[in-house]
Amino acid sequence: MAKKHSRDTVSAAKGGDLGYFEEGQMVKGFDDVAFSLNPGDVSPVVRTPRGFHIIKVEDVQEGGPEPLEKARRIIKEELKAEKAEERAREEASLAIGQIYRSGDMAGYAEEHGLKVHETGFFSEGEPTGEFGANKDFSDAAHLLKAGEISPIISLDEKHLILQLAERRESYLPALEEVEEKVEKAVRKEKAKKAAREKAERLLAELVSGTPMDQVAKREKLIPEETGPFTRGSTYISKIGPSEELLKEAFSLTPENPLPGKVYSVKDCYYLAKLKEKVGGGQEEFQSQKEKVQERLLTQKREERVRLWIKGLKKKAEIKILLTI
């Protein structure tokens, strides 16, 4: 599926495989979900500024003490990334100077083998294709006049320069222009309302004592288990991020396993029922203690390496020779 549909040209060829990565390396929404999954779990659709993602965790490796060779690799990668960022920024600054003088962004792009992306019309705050719903991007675009060039806008690892091709002022469109969009929105809203009403009726049945498997069989639904999660979780497997359900789940008991409401997550409605509570006893604490300590120790060592590099930079002139 990744080879067929993914727009990430690097990972698509490898079937979407991103390899091993550490917590904090990916964009936040992606990172939060990935590190809440167990091996074999598949997430629902996750939206980040970089697009839409479906994540499957293949394997998890616990962190451990950092050997010297790995610390050396971290230093090298940090310096490479820093140098690459510096060069990218310099190139963007040179580019914007030339584009300002000529006013010809398309000509500059063609001369330097770059591709110009055209977004199409979008409203303030509306997602813009591959750049997503980014406030800096949207704000800069809406301050420009036709033909004007923006300052450099940094989006994740990209440096963008915008030129406003055309502005369409706000207006009241004719019915023919928006009829299809309105019909689609109305159908979606009606479907959501009907789904919620049905979910609430089913919840009332469960509360009155009708067994869940009986209701599920009649409605041709397949109950699924989320697996255990903790109070500190930000994501529930097979459901997604629901702060409300995460909070209320811990008030449920074996005697009162049903919450008094249905939960909406990403246009879906869920009926929840407590299966079991797994106690965090001393034995479980001891089994997890070493793993947590190792992870924290790894993070601390990496941070000390970064601080060491920072200290060296303050004390001495550094010349970096890299092939990027």
Short mmCIF file of the C-alpha atoms (twelve columns), coordinates in Angstrom:
data_MODEL
# 
_entry.id   MODEL 
# 
loop_
_atom_site.group_PDB 
_atom_site.id 
_atom_site.type_symbol 
_atom_site.label_atom_id 
_atom_site.label_alt_id 
_atom_site.label_comp_id 
_atom_site.label_asym_id 
_atom_site.label_seq_id 
_atom_site.Cartn_x 
_atom_site.Cartn_y 
_atom_site.Cartn_z 
_atom_site.pdbx_PDB_model_num 
ATOM 1   C CA . MET A 1   0.000   0.000  0.000   1 
ATOM 2   C CA . ALA A 2   2.843   2.393  0.830   1 
ATOM 3   C CA . LYS A 3   4.597   1.671  -2.466  1 
ATOM 4   C CA . LYS A 4   1.359   2.406  -4.313  1 
ATOM 5   C CA . HIS A 5   0.027   5.418  -2.399  1 
ATOM 6   C CA . SER A 6   2.723   7.114  -0.278  1 
ATOM 7   C CA . ARG A 7   3.945   10.554 -1.327  1 
ATOM 8   C CA . ASP A 8   7.124   10.138 0.722   1 
ATOM 9   C CA . THR A 9   9.492   9.326  -2.118  1 
ATOM 10  C CA . VAL A 10  12.212  8.067  0.242   1 
ATOM 11  C CA . SER A 11  10.199  5.556  2.288   1 
ATOM 12  C CA . ALA A 12  7.637   4.589  -0.388  1 
ATOM 13  C CA . ALA A 13  10.200  2.534  -2.319  1 
ATOM 14  C CA . LYS A 14  10.897  0.583  0.892   1 
ATOM 15  C CA . GLY A 15  7.223   -0.131 1.555   1 
ATOM 16  C CA . GLY A 16  6.965   2.756  4.019   1 
ATOM 17  C CA . ASP A 17  9.764   1.424  6.245   1 
ATOM 18  C CA . LEU A 18  11.238  4.272  8.338   1 
ATOM 19  C CA . GLY A 19  13.708  2.063  10.175  1 
ATOM 20  C CA . TYR A 20  14.362  2.513  13.898  1 
ATOM 21  C CA . PHE A 21  13.987  6.006  15.345  1 
ATOM 22  C CA . GLU A 22  14.115  7.457  18.832  1 
ATOM 23  C CA . GLU A 23  11.405  9.335  20.707  1 
ATOM 24  C CA . GLY A 24  11.433  13.003 19.708  1 
ATOM 25  C CA . GLN A 25  12.914  12.461 16.218  1 
ATOM 26  C CA . MET A 26  9.585   12.625 14.375  1 
ATOM 27  C CA . VAL A 27  7.010   15.431 14.196  1 
ATOM 28  C CA . LYS A 28  5.063   15.527 17.475  1 
ATOM 29  C CA . GLY A 29  1.676   14.066 16.476  1 
ATOM 30  C CA . PHE A 30  3.373   11.202 14.645  1 
ATOM 31  C CA . ASP A 31  5.784   10.622 17.536  1 
ATOM 32  C CA . ASP A 32  3.024   10.514 20.181  1 
ATOM 33  C CA . VAL A 33  1.054   7.861  18.305  1 
ATOM 34  C CA . ALA A 34  4.037   5.741  17.233  1 
ATOM 35  C CA . PHE A 35  5.362   5.442  20.801  1 
ATOM 36  C CA . SER A 36  1.914   4.525  22.182  1 
ATOM 37  C CA . LEU A 37  1.629   1.445  19.923  1 
ATOM 38  C CA . ASN A 38  2.806   -2.094 20.582  1 
ATOM 39  C CA . PRO A 39  4.531   -4.264 17.945  1 
ATOM 40  C CA . GLY A 40  1.934   -5.302 15.370  1 
ATOM 41  C CA . ASP A 41  -0.479  -2.456 16.176  1 
ATOM 42  C CA . VAL A 42  -1.837  -0.308 13.342  1 
ATOM 43  C CA . SER A 43  -2.963  3.249  14.087  1 
ATOM 44  C CA . PRO A 44  -6.012  5.014  12.695  1 
ATOM 45  C CA . VAL A 45  -5.296  7.919  10.342  1 
ATOM 46  C CA . VAL A 46  -2.942  10.427 12.005  1 
ATOM 47  C CA . ARG A 47  -2.815  14.002 10.748  1 
ATOM 48  C CA . THR A 48  0.321   16.152 11.124  1 
ATOM 49  C CA . PRO A 49  1.603   19.265 9.325   1 
ATOM 50  C CA . ARG A 50  3.376   16.857 6.945   1 
ATOM 51  C CA . GLY A 51  0.179   15.082 5.847   1 
ATOM 52  C CA . PHE A 52  -1.857  12.026 6.760   1 
ATOM 53  C CA . HIS A 53  -0.233  8.859  8.079   1 
ATOM 54  C CA . ILE A 54  -1.121  5.264  8.951   1 
ATOM 55  C CA . ILE A 55  1.488   3.842  11.323  1 
ATOM 56  C CA . LYS A 56  2.299   0.186  11.921  1 
ATOM 57  C CA . VAL A 57  4.882   -0.657 14.579  1 
ATOM 58  C CA . GLU A 58  7.003   -3.645 13.559  1 
ATOM 59  C CA . ASP A 59  9.424   -3.780 16.472  1 
ATOM 60  C CA . VAL A 60  10.469  -1.894 19.608  1 
ATOM 61  C CA . GLN A 61  14.016  -1.844 20.927  1 
ATOM 62  C CA . GLU A 62  14.571  -0.580 24.446  1 
ATOM 63  C CA . GLY A 63  17.321  2.007  24.922  1 
ATOM 64  C CA . GLY A 64  20.526  1.160  26.734  1 
ATOM 65  C CA . PRO A 65  23.845  2.700  27.769  1 
ATOM 66  C CA . GLU A 66  25.401  4.643  24.886  1 
ATOM 67  C CA . PRO A 67  28.751  3.233  23.722  1 
ATOM 68  C CA . LEU A 68  31.428  5.621  22.521  1 
ATOM 69  C CA . GLU A 69  30.860  4.668  18.887  1 
ATOM 70  C CA . LYS A 70  27.187  5.630  19.097  1 
ATOM 71  C CA . ALA A 71  28.023  8.930  20.810  1 
ATOM 72  C CA . ARG A 72  30.470  9.627  17.979  1 
ATOM 73  C CA . ARG A 73  27.690  8.916  15.476  1 
ATOM 74  C CA . ILE A 74  25.342  11.324 17.293  1 
ATOM 75  C CA . ILE A 75  27.994  14.070 17.180  1 
ATOM 76  C CA . LYS A 76  28.614  13.466 13.476  1 
ATOM 77  C CA . GLU A 77  24.901  13.474 12.619  1 
ATOM 78  C CA . GLU A 78  24.325  16.647 14.655  1 
ATOM 79  C CA . LEU A 79  27.156  18.432 12.874  1 
ATOM 80  C CA . LYS A 80  25.947  17.230 9.472   1 
ATOM 81  C CA . ALA A 81  22.395  18.354 10.186  1 
ATOM 82  C CA . GLU A 82  23.610  21.710 11.472  1 
ATOM 83  C CA . LYS A 83  25.847  22.268 8.457   1 
ATOM 84  C CA . ALA A 84  23.093  21.208 6.057   1 
ATOM 85  C CA . GLU A 85  20.656  23.590 7.749   1 
ATOM 86  C CA . GLU A 86  23.213  26.401 7.549   1 
ATOM 87  C CA . ARG A 87  23.787  25.766 3.837   1 
ATOM 88  C CA . ALA A 88  20.067  25.542 3.121   1 
ATOM 89  C CA . ARG A 89  19.522  28.847 4.882   1 
ATOM 90  C CA . GLU A 90  22.364  30.479 2.940   1 
ATOM 91  C CA . GLU A 91  20.983  29.173 -0.371  1 
ATOM 92  C CA . ALA A 92  17.506  30.429 0.516   1 
ATOM 93  C CA . SER A 93  18.930  33.879 1.361   1 
ATOM 94  C CA . LEU A 94  20.782  34.057 -1.969  1 
ATOM 95  C CA . ALA A 95  17.679  32.874 -3.799  1 
ATOM 96  C CA . ILE A 96  15.404  35.443 -2.223  1 
ATOM 97  C CA . GLY A 97  17.842  38.250 -3.099  1 
ATOM 98  C CA . GLN A 98  17.861  37.255 -6.767  1 
ATOM 99  C CA . ILE A 99  14.096  36.726 -6.891  1 
ATOM 100 C CA . TYR A 100 13.471  40.118 -5.264  1 
ATOM 101 C CA . ARG A 101 15.622  41.802 -7.902  1 
ATOM 102 C CA . SER A 102 14.144  39.982 -10.902 1 
ATOM 103 C CA . GLY A 103 10.608  39.371 -9.654  1 
ATOM 104 C CA . ASP A 104 10.745  36.112 -11.637 1 
ATOM 105 C CA . MET A 105 10.432  33.127 -9.288  1 
ATOM 106 C CA . ALA A 106 9.649   30.669 -12.096 1 
ATOM 107 C CA . GLY A 107 12.762  31.789 -14.006 1 
ATOM 108 C CA . TYR A 108 14.996  31.363 -10.941 1 
ATOM 109 C CA . ALA A 109 13.557  27.895 -10.270 1 
ATOM 110 C CA . GLU A 110 14.115  26.764 -13.866 1 
ATOM 111 C CA . GLU A 111 17.689  28.094 -13.870 1 
ATOM 112 C CA . HIS A 112 18.561  26.208 -10.668 1 
ATOM 113 C CA . GLY A 113 16.654  22.985 -11.343 1 
ATOM 114 C CA . LEU A 114 13.976  23.655 -8.718  1 
ATOM 115 C CA . LYS A 115 10.269  22.976 -8.925  1 
ATOM 116 C CA . VAL A 116 7.634   25.647 -8.335  1 
ATOM 117 C CA . HIS A 117 4.556   24.410 -6.463  1 
ATOM 118 C CA . GLU A 118 1.221   26.087 -7.129  1 
ATOM 119 C CA . THR A 119 -1.297  25.718 -4.310  1 
ATOM 120 C CA . GLY A 120 -4.531  26.799 -5.908  1 
ATOM 121 C CA . PHE A 121 -6.886  29.134 -4.014  1 
ATOM 122 C CA . PHE A 122 -7.207  28.645 -0.249  1 
ATOM 123 C CA . SER A 123 -8.820  30.564 2.590   1 
ATOM 124 C CA . GLU A 124 -7.023  31.757 5.720   1 
ATOM 125 C CA . GLY A 125 -6.223  28.771 7.933   1 
ATOM 126 C CA . GLU A 126 -7.254  26.236 5.287   1 
ATOM 127 C CA . PRO A 127 -4.848  23.331 4.524   1 
ATOM 128 C CA . THR A 128 -2.700  23.906 1.432   1 
ATOM 129 C CA . GLY A 129 -1.898  20.589 -0.176  1 
ATOM 130 C CA . GLU A 130 1.490   19.184 0.819   1 
ATOM 131 C CA . PHE A 131 2.188   22.062 3.247   1 
ATOM 132 C CA . GLY A 132 -0.882  21.315 5.389   1 
ATOM 133 C CA . ALA A 133 -2.607  23.794 7.686   1 
ATOM 134 C CA . ASN A 134 0.375   25.899 8.732   1 
ATOM 135 C CA . LYS A 135 -0.267  29.286 10.361  1 
ATOM 136 C CA . ASP A 136 3.043   30.905 9.288   1 
ATOM 137 C CA . PHE A 137 2.475   29.827 5.683   1 
ATOM 138 C CA . SER A 138 -1.142  31.048 5.656   1 
ATOM 139 C CA . ASP A 139 -0.375  34.356 7.423   1 
ATOM 140 C CA . ALA A 140 2.494   35.167 5.041   1 
ATOM 141 C CA . ALA A 141 0.417   34.350 1.967   1 
ATOM 142 C CA . HIS A 142 -2.503  36.522 3.059   1 
ATOM 143 C CA . LEU A 143 -0.280  39.555 3.686   1 
ATOM 144 C CA . LEU A 144 1.082   39.557 0.129   1 
ATOM 145 C CA . LYS A 145 -0.225  41.473 -2.853  1 
ATOM 146 C CA . ALA A 146 -0.258  39.987 -6.359  1 
ATOM 147 C CA . GLY A 147 3.328   39.450 -7.556  1 
ATOM 148 C CA . GLU A 148 4.928   40.198 -4.156  1 
ATOM 149 C CA . ILE A 149 7.619   37.917 -2.687  1 
ATOM 150 C CA . SER A 150 7.500   36.724 0.933   1 
ATOM 151 C CA . PRO A 151 10.444  36.528 3.362   1 
ATOM 152 C CA . ILE A 152 11.840  33.020 3.963   1 
ATOM 153 C CA . ILE A 153 9.345   30.773 5.757   1 
ATOM 154 C CA . SER A 154 10.753  27.737 7.561   1 
ATOM 155 C CA . LEU A 155 8.475   24.691 7.596   1 
ATOM 156 C CA . ASP A 156 9.985   21.734 9.426   1 
ATOM 157 C CA . GLU A 157 13.159  21.076 7.380   1 
ATOM 158 C CA . LYS A 158 12.066  23.120 4.363   1 
ATOM 159 C CA . HIS A 159 12.700  26.783 3.570   1 
ATOM 160 C CA . LEU A 160 9.958   28.294 1.427   1 
ATOM 161 C CA . ILE A 161 9.672   31.501 -0.577  1 
ATOM 162 C CA . LEU A 162 6.161   32.482 -1.641  1 
ATOM 163 C CA . GLN A 163 5.041   34.621 -4.539  1 
ATOM 164 C CA . LEU A 164 1.376   35.521 -4.699  1 
ATOM 165 C CA . ALA A 165 0.074   34.602 -8.149  1 
ATOM 166 C CA . GLU A 166 -3.491  35.815 -7.711  1 
ATOM 167 C CA . ARG A 167 -5.814  36.969 -4.959  1 
ATOM 168 C CA . ARG A 168 -9.524  36.364 -5.072  1 
ATOM 169 C CA . GLU A 169 -11.376 38.637 -2.675  1 
ATOM 170 C CA . SER A 170 -14.173 37.275 -0.507  1 
ATOM 171 C CA . TYR A 171 -17.529 37.120 -2.266  1 
ATOM 172 C CA . LEU A 172 -20.880 35.400 -2.010  1 
ATOM 173 C CA . PRO A 173 -20.725 32.567 -4.570  1 
ATOM 174 C CA . ALA A 174 -23.654 31.582 -6.743  1 
ATOM 175 C CA . LEU A 175 -25.494 28.424 -5.714  1 
ATOM 176 C CA . GLU A 176 -24.164 26.567 -8.763  1 
ATOM 177 C CA . GLU A 177 -20.568 27.095 -7.582  1 
ATOM 178 C CA . VAL A 178 -21.070 25.603 -4.137  1 
ATOM 179 C CA . GLU A 179 -24.055 23.304 -4.592  1 
ATOM 180 C CA . GLU A 180 -22.006 20.106 -4.685  1 
ATOM 181 C CA . LYS A 181 -19.884 21.159 -1.699  1 
ATOM 182 C CA . VAL A 182 -22.981 22.140 0.320   1 
ATOM 183 C CA . GLU A 183 -24.760 18.872 -0.498  1 
ATOM 184 C CA . LYS A 184 -21.685 16.912 0.572   1 
ATOM 185 C CA . ALA A 185 -21.407 18.854 3.850   1 
ATOM 186 C CA . VAL A 186 -25.123 18.401 4.601   1 
ATOM 187 C CA . ARG A 187 -24.935 14.650 3.903   1 
ATOM 188 C CA . LYS A 188 -21.897 14.344 6.148   1 
ATOM 189 C CA . GLU A 189 -23.574 16.285 8.959   1 
ATOM 190 C CA . LYS A 190 -26.753 14.184 8.686   1 
ATOM 191 C CA . ALA A 191 -24.713 10.967 8.694   1 
ATOM 192 C CA . LYS A 192 -22.821 12.103 11.825  1 
ATOM 193 C CA . LYS A 193 -26.081 12.981 13.566  1 
ATOM 194 C CA . ALA A 194 -27.649 9.638  12.658  1 
ATOM 195 C CA . ALA A 195 -24.525 7.755  13.812  1 
ATOM 196 C CA . ARG A 196 -24.529 9.573  17.154  1 
ATOM 197 C CA . GLU A 197 -28.241 8.959  17.729  1 
ATOM 198 C CA . LYS A 198 -27.809 5.258  16.938  1 
ATOM 199 C CA . ALA A 199 -24.781 4.986  19.237  1 
ATOM 200 C CA . GLU A 200 -26.759 6.617  22.058  1 
ATOM 201 C CA . ARG A 201 -29.674 4.177  21.531  1 
ATOM 202 C CA . LEU A 202 -27.288 1.237  21.685  1 
ATOM 203 C CA . LEU A 203 -25.665 2.633  24.833  1 
ATOM 204 C CA . ALA A 204 -29.113 2.876  26.475  1 
ATOM 205 C CA . GLU A 205 -29.633 -0.827 25.675  1 
ATOM 206 C CA . LEU A 206 -26.289 -1.751 27.217  1 
ATOM 207 C CA . VAL A 207 -27.029 0.280  30.359  1 
ATOM 208 C CA . SER A 208 -30.429 -1.442 30.686  1 
ATOM 209 C CA . GLY A 209 -28.650 -4.810 30.804  1 
ATOM 210 C CA . THR A 210 -28.612 -6.107 27.225  1 
ATOM 211 C CA . PRO A 211 -25.309 -8.008 26.711  1 
ATOM 212 C CA . MET A 212 -22.826 -6.286 24.402  1 
ATOM 213 C CA . ASP A 213 -22.281 -9.398 22.250  1 
ATOM 214 C CA . GLN A 214 -26.033 -9.635 21.656  1 
ATOM 215 C CA . VAL A 215 -26.257 -5.982 20.559  1 
ATOM 216 C CA . ALA A 216 -23.135 -6.343 18.385  1 
ATOM 217 C CA . LYS A 217 -24.462 -9.487 16.659  1 
ATOM 218 C CA . ARG A 218 -27.803 -7.861 15.868  1 
ATOM 219 C CA . GLU A 219 -26.159 -4.688 14.504  1 
ATOM 220 C CA . LYS A 220 -23.454 -6.658 12.639  1 
ATOM 221 C CA . LEU A 221 -20.714 -4.948 14.618  1 
ATOM 222 C CA . ILE A 222 -17.446 -6.531 15.744  1 
ATOM 223 C CA . PRO A 223 -16.368 -5.562 19.297  1 
ATOM 224 C CA . GLU A 224 -12.633 -4.923 19.598  1 
ATOM 225 C CA . GLU A 225 -10.303 -4.653 22.580  1 
ATOM 226 C CA . THR A 226 -7.966  -1.689 22.941  1 
ATOM 227 C CA . GLY A 227 -5.451  -3.452 25.107  1 
ATOM 228 C CA . PRO A 228 -4.255  -1.871 28.381  1 
ATOM 229 C CA . PHE A 229 -3.315  1.798  28.632  1 
ATOM 230 C CA . THR A 230 -2.155  4.001  31.498  1 
ATOM 231 C CA . ARG A 231 -3.194  7.340  32.976  1 
ATOM 232 C CA . GLY A 232 -0.215  8.921  31.249  1 
ATOM 233 C CA . SER A 233 -1.240  7.686  27.783  1 
ATOM 234 C CA . THR A 234 -2.072  10.218 25.064  1 
ATOM 235 C CA . TYR A 235 -3.532  7.694  22.641  1 
ATOM 236 C CA . ILE A 236 -5.818  4.647  22.829  1 
ATOM 237 C CA . SER A 237 -5.022  1.785  20.445  1 
ATOM 238 C CA . LYS A 238 -7.721  1.271  17.751  1 
ATOM 239 C CA . ILE A 239 -9.500  4.482  18.804  1 
ATOM 240 C CA . GLY A 240 -7.012  7.321  18.706  1 
ATOM 241 C CA . PRO A 241 -6.388  10.403 20.864  1 
ATOM 242 C CA . SER A 242 -9.351  11.001 23.201  1 
ATOM 243 C CA . GLU A 243 -8.491  12.980 26.306  1 
ATOM 244 C CA . GLU A 244 -12.085 12.662 27.523  1 
ATOM 245 C CA . LEU A 245 -12.208 8.852  27.313  1 
ATOM 246 C CA . LEU A 246 -8.691  8.519  28.747  1 
ATOM 247 C CA . LYS A 247 -9.773  10.545 31.762  1 
ATOM 248 C CA . GLU A 248 -13.166 8.887  32.323  1 
ATOM 249 C CA . ALA A 249 -11.957 5.323  31.733  1 
ATOM 250 C CA . PHE A 250 -10.211 5.342  35.117  1 
ATOM 251 C CA . SER A 251 -13.481 6.124  36.928  1 
ATOM 252 C CA . LEU A 252 -15.063 2.902  35.608  1 
ATOM 253 C CA . THR A 253 -15.225 -0.181 37.835  1 
ATOM 254 C CA . PRO A 254 -16.113 -3.874 37.315  1 
ATOM 255 C CA . GLU A 255 -19.451 -3.098 39.025  1 
ATOM 256 C CA . ASN A 256 -20.074 -0.059 36.777  1 
ATOM 257 C CA . PRO A 257 -18.169 -0.808 33.547  1 
ATOM 258 C CA . LEU A 258 -20.158 1.462  31.202  1 
ATOM 259 C CA . PRO A 259 -19.650 5.217  30.901  1 
ATOM 260 C CA . GLY A 260 -22.762 7.343  30.581  1 
ATOM 261 C CA . LYS A 261 -22.021 8.652  27.097  1 
ATOM 262 C CA . VAL A 262 -20.667 7.824  23.648  1 
ATOM 263 C CA . TYR A 263 -17.312 9.201  22.544  1 
ATOM 264 C CA . SER A 264 -16.553 10.994 19.287  1 
ATOM 265 C CA . VAL A 265 -13.059 10.583 17.835  1 
ATOM 266 C CA . LYS A 266 -12.277 11.721 14.265  1 
ATOM 267 C CA . ASP A 267 -15.893 11.543 12.995  1 
ATOM 268 C CA . CYS A 268 -16.466 8.095  14.541  1 
ATOM 269 C CA . TYR A 269 -18.600 7.265  17.592  1 
ATOM 270 C CA . TYR A 270 -17.472 4.682  20.124  1 
ATOM 271 C CA . LEU A 271 -19.252 2.688  22.824  1 
ATOM 272 C CA . ALA A 272 -16.786 1.785  25.553  1 
ATOM 273 C CA . LYS A 273 -16.968 -0.876 28.246  1 
ATOM 274 C CA . LEU A 274 -14.347 -1.691 30.855  1 
ATOM 275 C CA . LYS A 275 -12.952 -5.201 30.414  1 
ATOM 276 C CA . GLU A 276 -10.425 -5.209 33.250  1 
ATOM 277 C CA . LYS A 277 -8.132  -3.081 35.331  1 
ATOM 278 C CA . VAL A 278 -4.542  -4.256 35.601  1 
ATOM 279 C CA . GLY A 279 -3.023  -3.242 38.913  1 
ATOM 280 C CA . GLY A 280 0.343   -1.510 38.988  1 
ATOM 281 C CA . GLY A 281 1.784   -3.656 41.751  1 
ATOM 282 C CA . GLN A 282 5.314   -3.721 43.112  1 
ATOM 283 C CA . GLU A 283 6.281   -6.634 40.864  1 
ATOM 284 C CA . GLU A 284 5.177   -4.771 37.718  1 
ATOM 285 C CA . PHE A 285 6.926   -1.626 38.915  1 
ATOM 286 C CA . GLN A 286 10.208  -3.487 39.389  1 
ATOM 287 C CA . SER A 287 9.906   -5.124 35.930  1 
ATOM 288 C CA . GLN A 288 9.519   -1.716 34.253  1 
ATOM 289 C CA . LYS A 289 11.909  0.205  36.484  1 
ATOM 290 C CA . GLU A 290 15.120  -0.858 34.728  1 
ATOM 291 C CA . LYS A 291 13.710  -0.131 31.254  1 
ATOM 292 C CA . VAL A 292 12.642  3.361  32.312  1 
ATOM 293 C CA . GLN A 293 16.021  4.003  33.949  1 
ATOM 294 C CA . GLU A 294 17.864  2.891  30.805  1 
ATOM 295 C CA . ARG A 295 15.727  5.119  28.595  1 
ATOM 296 C CA . LEU A 296 16.262  8.145  30.845  1 
ATOM 297 C CA . LEU A 297 19.987  7.431  31.081  1 
ATOM 298 C CA . THR A 298 20.257  7.288  27.286  1 
ATOM 299 C CA . GLN A 299 18.427  10.595 26.937  1 
ATOM 300 C CA . LYS A 300 20.646  12.183 29.586  1 
ATOM 301 C CA . ARG A 301 23.843  10.974 27.882  1 
ATOM 302 C CA . GLU A 302 22.711  12.306 24.511  1 
ATOM 303 C CA . GLU A 303 21.850  15.652 26.087  1 
ATOM 304 C CA . ARG A 304 25.305  15.803 27.725  1 
ATOM 305 C CA . VAL A 305 26.934  15.117 24.343  1 
ATOM 306 C CA . ARG A 306 24.940  17.978 22.811  1 
ATOM 307 C CA . LEU A 307 25.894  20.319 25.680  1 
ATOM 308 C CA . TRP A 308 29.530  19.278 25.293  1 
ATOM 309 C CA . ILE A 309 29.430  20.172 21.568  1 
ATOM 310 C CA . LYS A 310 27.801  23.497 22.436  1 
ATOM 311 C CA . GLY A 311 30.537  24.227 25.003  1 
ATOM 312 C CA . LEU A 312 33.298  23.448 22.502  1 
ATOM 313 C CA . LYS A 313 31.770  25.822 19.981  1 
ATOM 314 C CA . LYS A 314 31.839  28.653 22.494  1 
ATOM 315 C CA . LYS A 315 35.498  28.066 23.343  1 
ATOM 316 C CA . ALA A 316 37.039  27.463 19.939  1 
ATOM 317 C CA . GLU A 317 36.751  28.046 16.227  1 
ATOM 318 C CA . ILE A 318 35.501  24.944 14.464  1 
ATOM 319 C CA . LYS A 319 36.079  24.029 10.847  1 
ATOM 320 C CA . ILE A 320 33.850  21.285 9.497   1 
ATOM 321 C CA . LEU A 321 34.670  19.304 6.375   1 
ATOM 322 C CA . LEU A 322 31.638  17.375 5.220   1 
ATOM 323 C CA . THR A 323 30.378  15.776 2.066   1 
ATOM 324 C CA . ILE A 324 26.599  16.129 2.059   1 
# 
